[in-house]
Amino acid sequence: MPDRDDRDIHDISPSSQQPDLVRTLAFLWIWCLPAGLIIFAITAWHAHVISLATTGPLLTAGTAWIGAGCYVNARRCGRMHCAIDAVLLPLLSLIGLLNIFHVTSFSWNSYVNALGIIVVVSFVPECFGVRYIGKRGHNRTST
């Protein structure tokens, strides 16, 4: 079996999987804190408490933070939605970064909508019993 650092995210076998981080207190700072940051940013912007120049970086940082947490969790336990979010959320963060520097031009409401769609779509495989990815398509359905 290859060394843990040499494996691809798709080559995680059930025997080498570690516990899902959602079952630890790390869940609070890996997902809850950045989700709170995103909710705060969009709510404060709509209430005209913070500027657009502040909102964009907060949304982008929160998205990147969640994406990084999903990457770590997908590498640890092979959770399907984390593997999907580990790819799509950093890409969305990159788009947000381009928007901050005026390379692209779209509303931050569209950004938040895209974030919501990505998160919801990433859970679709789990609705069909595909909760974990593994070598050669081996799926665990228990949590």
C-alpha positions in Angstrom: 0.0 0.0 0.0 1.4 3.4 -0.9 2.4 5.9 1.8 -0.4 8.1 3.0 1.1 11.2 1.4 1.5 9.5 -2.0 -2.2 8.5 -2.3 -4.7 10.2 -4.5 -7.9 11.4 -2.8 -9.7 8.6 -4.8 -7.4 5.9 -3.5 -8.6 5.8 0.1 -9.3 2.3 1.3 -11.8 1.7 4.1 -9.1 0.0 6.2 -6.9 3.1 6.2 -9.7 5.6 6.8 -9.6 7.8 9.9 -12.6 9.1 11.7 -14.7 11.8 10.0 -13.7 15.2 11.5 -17.4 16.1 11.8 -17.4 13.7 14.8 -14.8 15.8 16.6 -14.7 19.3 18.2 -12.6 20.4 15.2 -15.9 20.6 13.4 -16.5 23.9 15.1 -13.5 25.7 13.8 -13.2 23.8 10.5 -16.8 24.4 9.3 -18.9 26.3 11.8 -16.6 29.3 12.2 -16.2 30.0 8.4 -19.9 29.3 7.8 -20.6 31.9 10.5 -18.2 34.3 8.8 -20.0 33.8 5.5 -23.5 34.3 7.1 -22.2 37.3 8.9 -20.7 38.9 5.8 -23.8 38.5 3.6 -26.2 39.5 6.4 -24.1 42.6 7.4 -23.7 43.6 3.7 -27.5 43.4 3.2 -28.0 45.4 6.3 -25.5 48.0 5.0 -23.2 47.5 8.0 -20.1 46.5 6.0 -19.0 47.6 2.6 -18.8 45.5 -0.6 -15.1 45.8 -0.4 -15.2 44.0 3.0 -17.9 41.5 2.1 -16.0 40.0 -0.9 -12.9 39.0 1.0 -14.9 37.7 3.9 -17.0 35.5 1.6 -14.0 34.3 -0.3 -11.9 33.6 2.8 -14.8 31.6 4.4 -15.3 29.6 1.2 -11.6 28.8 1.0 -11.5 27.8 4.7 -14.4 25.4 4.3 -12.8 24.0 1.1 -9.6 23.4 2.9 -11.4 21.7 5.7 -13.2 19.5 3.2 -9.9 18.6 1.5 -8.4 17.5 4.8 -11.5 15.5 5.8 -11.8 13.9 2.3 -8.1 12.8 2.7 -8.8 11.5 6.2 -12.0 9.5 5.8 -13.0 9.7 2.1 -16.4 11.3 2.7 -18.0 11.8 -0.7 -19.4 15.3 -0.2 -16.0 16.5 1.2 -14.2 15.1 -1.9 -16.6 17.1 -4.1 -16.4 20.3 -2.1 -12.6 19.9 -1.8 -12.5 20.6 -5.5 -15.4 23.0 -6.2 -15.0 25.3 -3.2 -11.4 26.2 -3.8 -12.4 26.9 -7.5 -15.2 29.1 -6.3 -12.7 30.9 -4.0 -10.5 31.5 -6.9 -13.4 33.0 -8.8 -14.1 35.2 -5.7 -10.5 36.3 -5.7 -10.8 37.3 -9.3 -13.9 39.2 -8.5 -12.2 41.0 -5.7 -9.5 42.2 -8.1 -12.1 43.1 -10.7 -10.9 40.5 -13.2 -14.5 39.1 -13.3 -17.7 41.0 -12.5 -20.7 39.4 -10.7 -22.7 40.1 -7.6 -21.7 38.6 -4.3 -25.3 37.4 -4.1 -24.5 35.2 -7.1 -21.4 34.0 -5.4 -23.4 33.0 -2.3 -26.0 31.3 -4.5 -23.2 29.3 -6.2 -21.8 28.4 -2.8 -25.2 27.1 -1.7 -25.7 25.1 -4.9 -22.3 23.5 -4.6 -22.9 22.4 -1.1 -26.4 21.0 -1.8 -25.2 19.2 -5.0 -22.2 17.7 -3.1 -24.7 15.9 -0.8 -26.7 14.3 -3.7 -24.5 11.2 -3.9 -25.1 10.6 -0.2 -28.8 10.7 -0.8 -28.3 7.6 -2.9 -26.2 5.8 -0.3 -22.7 6.8 -1.6 -21.2 8.3 1.5 -17.6 7.3 1.1 -15.2 7.0 -1.8 -12.7 4.2 -1.9 -10.4 2.3 -4.1 -12.1 0.7 -7.1 -15.5 2.2 -6.2 -15.8 0.5 -2.8 -18.4 2.5 -0.9 -19.2 2.4 2.8 -22.8 3.3 3.6 -22.5 3.5 7.4 -21.4 6.6 9.2 
